[in-house]
């Protein structure tokens, strides 16, 4: 599914290692935890951030995943997320 997704291709082209993980986690609850970490930062301010096109593509992918897999939707409460700090599965 993701190989033909324009948003995925934007991310994969700019950050191939993130593309690999998005494909691996797609359709699983680990996708949500990984995406939350990317979009909200978990490196205590050491992450440089994404270019606008990549950030928008990640947001669209997150929304697409939410629509396709509603059982994995988390509350949109960022502070609840920060308190829970979901673990990103090791590879």
Secondary structure, DSSP 8 states (H G I E B T S, - for coil): -GGG-HHHHHHHHH-HHHHHHHHHHTTSHHHHHHHHHHHH--STT------HHHHHHHHHHHHHHHHH-GGG---S-HHHHHHH-------
